Amino acid sequence: MMEESWKLFYTFGILVFGLAAQWAAVKSDGGSLSCGFPAIYNFGDSNSDTGGISAAFTEIPPPNGETFFGHPAGRACDGRLIIDFIAENLQLPYLSAYLDSVGTNFRHGANFATGGSSIRPPGYSPFNLGVQISQFIQFKARTTALYNQLSLSRRIPVTISNLPRPAEFSQALYTFDIGQNDLAHGFQVTTENQVRASIPNIIGQLSQAIHLLYKEGARFFWVHNTGPLGCLPYNVLHDKSKPGILDKNGCVKPLNEVAMEFNRQLKDKISRLRTQLPFAKFTYVDVYSAKYGLISSAKTLGYVDPVNFCCGSFYGNHINCGKKAIVNGTVYGDPCNHPSRHISWDGIHYSQAANMWVADRILNGSLSDPPVPIQDACHHQRNM
């Protein structure tokens, strides 16, 4: 009898374990098993910051946010970022910034990205990737401890209803969009050769961060490579006077070449991580190709010249988006009338229209390794 009971318990345990491993068994439109991620935890810079740097320092001013939110929303953009389209695609709320203390809800994830952040210090921001990972570990530990304290209660107090469930940390999607500022800052303070030489260390520190998250139970990673740094209007305007430095699409060749080398090494590192962390699922996302494709096809797609941006000015007078200046009777800093016709919002960051275009091309998996849509990123390969 005891032996039969033990066998029954063992069989039940195997069944529960199997069900847990298939927690995402929901059919997607394509007929494959969709992962049903309960949360997103994002790490990055201003390309995916939804309010962190704005909460930590000075609020990002209008007209940022005007196209979609109708007011500043902590984003260096006229509207939504790629991370917002990721949330929409996964049918999750927009991510609250971890550093924001008012009106935040972390029930379905948190955003640790902050504008100016880099993978390694020093850089433009004190919130480098190491700090962001430490913030996540503390967030997870405190959330878990709070639930443990209330484990004997059958009712979840209102005070923690906006926090994730501890079991969901291992079921969440962990997204990365960071590295651009490591290269940009390097080009400003060192030589091109020194920037190239620094790439292995930068990638190594990203790998260490992923190892720490894996140790904390993270299993599903969606990693963006870095975009074409040499196509940002800020860099084009700074370097265009140098003979032979621009490519056929008007982008600064040395900057893009270094960005592509960064991406090559990042892809190799992700491949090695798949072996080192066997229970993790990694999706490497070629954002560079999507963004460069957009820039090279700008005219055909109905955009203005990619070097033109909507808000702020770098034409002889550096006026940040949201600021104005009058020089010899000319007003600088007024935003354009049609942001949706611009790829660049402020000379450094992409417009909502551009972010939407890029998101449409990366979220279906056509530019990913392995080529799976984001809803299926908990699988090694597409289920046919």
Residue pairs with C-beta under 8 A, 6 or more apart in sequence:
22 33
23 36
23 171
24 33
24 34
24 35
24 36
24 37
24 171
24 378
25 33
26 33
26 34
26 35
26 36
27 33
27 34
28 34
28 373
28 375
28 376
30 373
32 376
32 379
32 382
32 383
32 384
33 376
33 379
33 383
34 375
34 376
35 173
35 220
35 375
35 376
35 377
35 378
35 379
37 90
37 92
37 171
37 172
37 173
37 220
37 377
37 378
38 108
38 164
38 165
38 168
38 171
38 172
39 92
39 107
39 108
39 109
39 164
39 168
39 169
39 171
39 172
39 173
40 83
40 86
40 87
40 90
40 92
40 95
40 108
40 109
40 172
40 173
40 174
40 175
41 109
41 110
41 111
41 112
41 136
41 172
41 173
41 174
41 175
41 218
42 48
42 83
42 95
42 109
42 110
42 111
42 112
42 113
42 174
42 175
42 176
42 177
43 112
43 113
43 129
43 132
43 133
43 136
43 174
43 175
43 176
43 177
43 178
43 209
44 83
44 112
44 113
44 117
44 175
44 176
44 177
44 178
45 113
45 114
45 115
45 116
45 117
45 118
45 125
45 177
45 178
45 180
45 181
46 53
46 76
46 113
46 114
46 115
46 116
46 117
46 348
46 349
47 81
47 82
47 113
47 177
47 180
47 227
47 349
47 350
48 81
48 82
48 83
48 111
48 113
48 175
48 177
49 74
49 75
49 76
49 81
49 97
49 111
49 113
49 114
49 115
49 117
50 73
50 74
50 75
50 81
50 83
50 84
50 94
50 95
50 96
50 97
50 111
50 113
51 73
51 74
51 75
51 96
51 97
51 99
51 100
51 111
52 74
52 97
52 98
52 99
52 100
52 111
52 112
52 113
52 114
52 115
52 127
53 60
53 74
53 99
53 114
53 115
53 116
53 125
53 127
54 60
54 72
54 74
54 97
54 100
54 115
55 74
55 97
55 99
55 100
55 101
56 99
56 114
56 127
59 72
59 74
60 72
60 74
60 75
60 76
60 322
61 72
61 321
61 322
61 323
62 71
62 72
62 322
63 78
63 311
63 321
63 322
63 335
64 72
64 73
64 75
64 76
64 77
64 78
64 311
64 321
64 322
65 71
65 72
65 73
65 74
65 75
65 77
65 78
65 79
66 78
66 79
66 335
66 339
67 78
67 79
67 339
67 340
67 351
67 352
68 78
68 79
68 80
68 352
69 79
74 97
74 100
75 81
76 115
76 321
76 345
76 346
76 348
76 349
77 345
77 349
77 350
77 351
77 352
77 355
78 310
78 311
78 335
78 339
78 345
78 351
78 352
79 339
79 351
79 352
79 355
80 352
80 355
80 356
81 355
82 177
82 224
82 287
82 355
82 358
82 359
82 362
83 95
83 111
83 113
83 175
83 177
84 94
84 95
84 355
85 355
85 356
85 359
85 360
85 363
86 175
86 222
86 359
86 363
86 374
87 93
87 94
87 95
89 359
89 363
89 374
89 375
90 173
90 374
90 375
92 108
92 109
93 105
93 107
93 108
95 109
95 110
95 111
96 103
96 104
96 105
96 106
96 110
96 111
97 104
97 110
97 111
97 113
97 114
98 106
98 110
98 111
98 112
98 135
98 136
98 139
99 114
99 127
104 162
105 162
106 139
106 143
106 162
106 163
106 164
107 161
107 162
107 163
107 164
108 164
109 164
109 172
110 136
110 139
112 127
112 132
112 133
112 135
112 136
113 132
113 177
113 178
114 125
114 127
114 132
115 125
116 123
116 124
116 125
116 127
116 181
117 123
117 124
117 125
117 127
117 128
117 129
117 132
117 178
117 181
118 124
118 125
118 128
118 129
118 178
118 179
118 181
118 182
118 185
119 128
119 129
119 178
119 179
119 182
119 202
119 205
119 206
119 209
120 128
120 129
120 130
120 182
120 201
120 202
120 205
121 128
121 130
122 185
123 181
123 182
123 185
124 181
124 185
125 181
129 178
129 205
129 206
129 209
130 205
130 209
133 209
133 212
133 213
136 213
136 216
137 212
137 216
140 166
140 169
140 216
143 160
143 163
143 164
143 166
144 166
144 169
146 160
146 163
147 160
147 163
147 165
147 166
148 166
150 156
150 157
150 160
164 172
169 216
169 217
169 218
170 217
170 218
170 219
171 219
171 220
172 218
172 220
173 220
173 221
173 222
173 374
173 377
174 213
174 218
174 220
174 221
174 222
175 221
175 222
175 223
175 224
176 206
176 221
176 222
176 223
176 224
177 224
177 287
178 206
179 202
179 206
179 225
179 226
179 262
179 266
180 226
180 227
180 229
180 259
182 198
182 202
183 195
183 226
183 229
183 255
183 258
183 259
183 262
184 229
186 194
186 195
186 198
187 195
187 255
187 258
190 198
192 254
192 258
195 258
196 258
196 261
199 258
199 261
199 262
199 265
200 265
202 262
203 262
203 265
203 266
203 269
204 269
206 266
206 269
207 269
207 273
210 218
210 221
210 273
210 277
211 276
211 277
213 221
214 277
214 280
218 280
219 279
219 280
219 281
219 378
220 280
220 281
220 377
220 378
221 280
221 281
221 282
221 283
222 283
222 285
222 374
222 377
223 266
223 270
223 282
223 283
223 284
223 285
224 285
224 287
224 362
225 262
225 263
225 266
225 267
225 284
225 285
225 286
225 287
225 288
226 259
226 262
226 263
226 266
226 287
226 288
227 259
227 287
227 288
227 291
227 292
228 251
228 255
228 256
228 259
228 288
228 291
228 292
228 295
229 235
229 252
229 255
229 256
229 258
229 259
230 236
230 247
230 251
230 252
230 253
230 254
230 255
230 256
230 257
230 259
231 249
231 250
231 251
231 252
231 256
231 291
231 292
231 295
231 306
232 344
232 347
232 348
233 306
233 307
233 308
233 309
233 314
233 344
233 347
233 348
234 314
234 347
234 348
235 252
235 255
236 246
236 250
236 251
236 252
236 307
237 307
237 314
237 315
237 347
238 314
239 245
239 246
239 252
239 255
240 246
240 250
240 252
245 252
245 253
245 254
246 252
246 253
247 253
247 256
249 292
249 295
249 296
249 306
250 305
250 306
250 307
251 292
251 295
256 292
259 288
260 288
263 286
263 288
266 284
267 284
267 369
270 282
270 284
270 369
273 280
273 282
274 280
274 282
281 377
281 378
281 379
281 380
283 365
283 368
283 369
283 370
283 372
283 374
283 377
284 368
284 369
285 362
285 367
285 368
286 362
286 367
286 368
286 369
287 358
287 362
287 367
289 367
290 357
290 358
290 361
290 362
290 367
291 350
291 354
291 358
293 361
294 301
294 303
294 343
294 354
294 357
294 358
295 306
295 343
298 304
298 305
298 306
298 343
299 305
301 357
302 341
303 341
303 342
303 343
303 353
303 354
304 341
304 342
304 343
306 343
306 344
307 344
308 342
308 344
309 342
309 344
309 345
309 346
309 347
310 335
310 336
310 339
310 342
310 344
310 345
310 346
310 351
311 321
311 322
311 333
311 335
311 336
311 339
311 345
311 346
312 319
312 320
312 321
312 322
312 323
312 333
312 346
312 347
313 319
313 325
313 332
313 333
314 347
315 332
316 327
317 325
317 327
317 332
319 325
319 332
319 333
320 333
320 346
321 333
321 335
321 345
321 346
322 333
323 333
324 331
324 332
324 333
324 334
325 331
325 332
325 333
326 332
336 342
339 345
339 351
339 352
339 353
340 351
340 352
340 353
341 353
342 351
342 353
342 354
343 350
343 351
343 353
343 354
344 350
344 351
344 354
345 351
345 352
345 354
350 358
361 367
362 368
363 373
363 374
364 373
365 371
365 372
365 373
365 374
365 376
365 382
370 380
370 381
370 382
371 382
372 379
372 381
372 382
373 382
376 382
376 383
